[in-house]
Each structure stands twice: as C-alpha cells, then as structure tokens.
Amino acid sequence: MSTRPPLPAAAVAVLACPVCAASLAVGEGGDVLRCPAGHSFDRARQGHVTLLPPGHRAPSGDSAEMVADRIAFLAAGHYAGVSAALGDAVLDAGGAPPARLLDLGGGTGQHLAAVLDRLPAAAGVVLDSSPYAARRAARAHPRALAVVADTWARLPVRDGGADRVLVVFAPRNGPEIARVLAPEGRLVVVTPAAEHLGELVEPLGLLRVDPDKAARLAGALEPHLAPVSRTARRDVLRLDHAAVGTLVGMGPHARHLPAGVRAAQLAALPEQVEVTVAVDVAVYRRAG
C-alpha cells in the first residue's frame, strides 16, 4: 500500500487509457492506473503518471532549467493577475460551477492550482509533455493530477470528460479539445497580446508576439469551437535583474538566447525595469 497521498479520484475519472480509450481507475496499492482491458500505467516516484501509447514519445517540453525558472517566477506572484483573469473566465463562463478541469500544456500546475483554490468542489488534470514540469505539477494541488502526454496526439481523456479546458500560453489542439469538452463545457485560452513584455523585446532580443496571433487562434479553433467572449488583462510589473532572468529563462526565449549573451544583456538593463504583462482571455464552447 502506498504511503503517498492517494491519486484524486475525481481527476482520475477525467482520464482515458491511451491504448484503447477505455476509462481508467486506480489499481490495488494506489500507485497504478488500469483500464478494463488490463493496460496499466504506474505512478512515478515523483507523483505524476505517463499516459502514452506503447512506442510513442511526447515532443520535447520544457527543460529542467526552464521549469526551475518558471517555479521561481510564478512563486513570486508576478503572474498572479494572469491566474486571476483565468479564474474569472472559468467562473463566469455560465452554468453550474465546473467540477472537472483539464489544463493542457499546464506546465508546473500553478495556474490550475490557483483556479482550484476558487472551486473547492473541483478536481483537475495538468497535462504536459515535459516530465520535469509534471514532477512539479504533481505537488501543485491536492486535487490535481499531473500527466505526461502528447497534446498534439489523441488526448488520454474521456469523451466529454472536462467541464473546462484551460490553455495558458500553450498549443491548442482544436479537434481534441472539442472531443473532451462536456456538452456545456467551455475552453478558456490565455494568449499574449502584442504589447506583452514589450519593454524587453529590443534590449534582450526577445521573440515578438505575432500580430496575427488572434486570427491564427480563431482559425485553429473555430471549425470545432465557437467563440463566446474575449477580455483583456493588463498589468505593469517592476522587476529586478534576477526576476527578468527567470522570466526570460522560463519561456521560448530561453531556447534562442545563449546564456552568455543573455547575461550581458541583463547587465545592461536598469536595476529596476517596468514590464507590461498583456494577455487576452478567450472563452469558447463546442460548435454546433
């Protein structure tokens, strides 16, 4: 019998076997998930579960260094406004309070944890391709379950298994999101706006937000999902060099800036930098 906290049953109920798509249940001992056909998936020592078909490898996700920077930046509360806007959209989407949440590309689980704190009867699943992120997400919230999976393949989630699907700065698989949403469910997507981190783009050579991002989002989703609402959130942070370093290190910019170049660019910044956090929050329902 496992001495670790049990896997949250309400979160397990969201999942499906990645081999045969049947429902999963916690097996004897509490550290394995099994489907009726006998396919089994062990809980890792760090607490997460990997749900991939045999021979399938998830695309490379965030590295251990990127995850460490993400933990540090989010733990400092710098993106608390983003989490608040996400939670507002989840709660304001209409209908009964959601009971089953799925956070796609949810990384270390901080955003989902903040939403679960506002929904005391709900449980959630963080699905990410990075095992380093999943290890941290496994400890993000007692009512959350962390899963390593491929968000571009068939999701290991039951048809209609999620009342809310959350996507924060992560890829969006429109057909699969539509499949796993409950009939009255909602997708909540947080994307960076054009001015997001604008003060750092030139001095640090960061990647610019695509000005056509909103149109591309709609194009990827709207054959399968219909728009419901869109809101904007804008905050201004005052960050020191250490905070800017973790902000850059936790995102896609980390893959494009050699460490030495990044250090020199950071050193040239003022000791305190005002940085705009600008996101758009869009809510979708199933089309048809």
N, C-alpha and C positions, 0 to 999 in steps of 0.2 A: 504494500500500500504506500502510495506517495505521501511524503511529509510536506510537500509544497501545497500552496493554496489550490483548490480544485479549479479546473477549467470552467469558466462561467457557462452554465448550461444554455442560457438564452442566447449567448453568442455562438455556441456550437450549433444551435438549431438553424442558424443562418447558412451554414456551410453545406457543401455537397462534395461527394467523392470526385477527385479529378480524373479518375479512371472510368467510372461508369455513371457518374452524375447522380447516384443514389444519395439519400440523406446519410449523415454521419452521426455517430453517438460516441460518448466516452466509454472506452472499454474498461475491463476489470483492472483495478490498480490506479486508474485515473490519469495515466500518462500516455494513453494511446487513443486515437480516433479510429473507428471502424465503421464500414458500411455493411449492409446485409449480405453483400456478395463476398465479404471476407477481406477486402482491401484494407490495409491498416497503415497508419501514419503515426510515428512516435513523436511525442513531445520532446523537444530538445532540452538539454540540461539548463539552458538559459531561459526556457519557458515558452518559446514560440513553437509553431508547427509548420512544417513544409508540406505544401499540397501541390505537388507537381506530378504529371503522369510519368510513368517509367521512361527514362531516357531523355526527358525534356529538361532543359536548363533555362531558368529565367534569365532575361537580359541583365547585364551588369548594372547594379544600382549604386547607391552612394557608398563610398569607401569608408573605412573606419575613421579616417581623419575628418571627412566631411560630416559624418554622424556626430563626432565629438564636438565639432564647431556648432552644429545645429542644436545640440543639447545645451551648450553654453549660452548661445544667443537667445533661444526661446526661454530658457530658465530665468534669464534676466528680465523677462517680461516685455521685450521690445516689440513683439508681435501680438501683445495682448489685445490690441484693437482689431487685428485680423481675426483672432479667435472669437472676439465678441461679435463681430459682424457675421461670422459664420453661424454662431449660435442663434443670433437674432433671426437669420434667414431660416434656420431649421425649425425654430419655434413658431415663426409667423407664416409658415407655408400652408396652413389650413388643416382642418380635420383634427382627429384625436392626436394627443401627444405621441410622437413616434416611439416605438419600443425596440426597433431593430435598426441599427445604424451600420453602414459599411463605408469605411474610409479608404478609398482607392489611392495608391501611392502615398499612403498616410505617414510614411517615414517613422519617426520615433514616437508617434502617437499623442504628442502634446495637444494638438488641435482637437482631436477626438475626445481626449480626456476633459478638456475644458467644456465641451458640449455635454458630455455625460454628467458632469457636475451640475448642469442645469436641468437634467432629466433623470431624476432619482429612480425611476422605474425602468429605464432603458439599459440595453447592453449593446456592445459594438464590436466590430472586427476591423482591425487595421491590416490591410493587405499591401505588401510592398515586395519589390524584387530584391532588396538588399537584406541579407541576413544580419548585417551589422545594425541596421535600423530596427529589424524585427526583434533583436535581442533587447533593445531598449524599450520598444513598444510593448513587449511582454510585461513590463513593470510600470507602464504608464497609468493604468487604472484597474482597480479590482474587477470591474465589469467589462473589461476589454480583453480581446484575444488577438494575438499577433500571428499573422500567417505570411509565409514566404510563398509567393506565387507570381505568375506572369500576367500582368494586367492587359497584355495585348492578345493573349490566348483566351480560351473559354475560362471564365472565372469559376473557381471552386465554390460556387454559391448557388443555392436553390433558386429555381424559377420563382420570381415574386417574393424572394426571401428578405428583402430590405425595405423598410419604410422610408429611409433616407439614405441616399448615396452622397458622400462628400468627396469632392476633388479639390484640393488646395495646391496650386502651383504644380500640378501633375498631369500626365497624359489622360485622355478621355477616350474610352472605347465605347462609342455610341450604341452599337447593336447589343453589346453585352450589358451595358447599363440598363437599357430598356428591358432586357430579359429579366434581370434580377430585381427590378423595382416592383414593389407591390402595386396593384391596380390604382390605388390612390396615393402612391408614393411620390416623392419628389427628389430630384437631383439638385444639389447645391454646389455650384462651381465658383471658386475664387481664383481670379486671374489678375496678373499685374497690369496696371494701366500704363499709359505711355510715359507718365512722369515718375513712375516708380523708381526709386533710388537715383533719380536724375542727377543729383549733385555729385554722385560718384562716377558717373559714366565716363566723362572726359578724363579726370585726373587719374583714374585707375584702369582705364581702358576696358570697362565692363561691356558685356553684351547689351545691346539696346533692345528694348521691348518692341516687337514687331507692331507697327502702327495698324496693321490689318488683323491683329490678333482676335478682336471681337468677331470679325467676319469669318475668320477661319474656325473659331469655336462654333459659331452657328452652323457653318457648313458641315462640320463633323457630327453635330448632334441632331440637327433639326429634321433629317429624314426619319429619325427614330424617336425624337423627343420634341415637345412643343414648349416654347418659352412661356413663362408665367410672369416673371418680374425681374427687374435689374436695379441694383442700388450701388452706390459708390461709398467707399470709406477712405478718408484721407487723414493721416497723422504725420506730425513732424517730430522726429527723434533728435536728441543731442547725444552723439556717440563719440567716445574716445577712440584712440587708435586700436586698442585691444578689441573693442566691440565691432569696429569696422572690419578688422581682420577676421573675426569669426563670421560676420555677415557674408563677406566675400568667400570665405573658405567653405561655407555650408552649401553653396549653390553651384549652378553650372559654370559660374565664372572660375571656380577653382580648377576646372579642367583646362582652362585656356590661358592661365597666368602662371608662369614658372614662379616658384616660391621666392627666389631672389629678386625677381622683378617686382613682385607684389610687395615685398618688404621695403624696397626702395621707394615705391610709390606711396605706401602708407606713411613713411617717414616724412615725406614732403607735404603731407596734409597738415592743416591747423590742428592743435591739440584737441579741440572740440569741433565736431562737424555737424551741421544741421542736415538731416537726411529725410526726404519725403517718402513715406510709405503710402502708396496709392494702389488700391485694389478695387476691382469691380466684382460684385457678388450677383450671380445669375441663378435663377431658380427655373427648373424645367419639370414637366410632367411627361408621362408616356403619351406619345402621339396616338391619334385615332379615337 
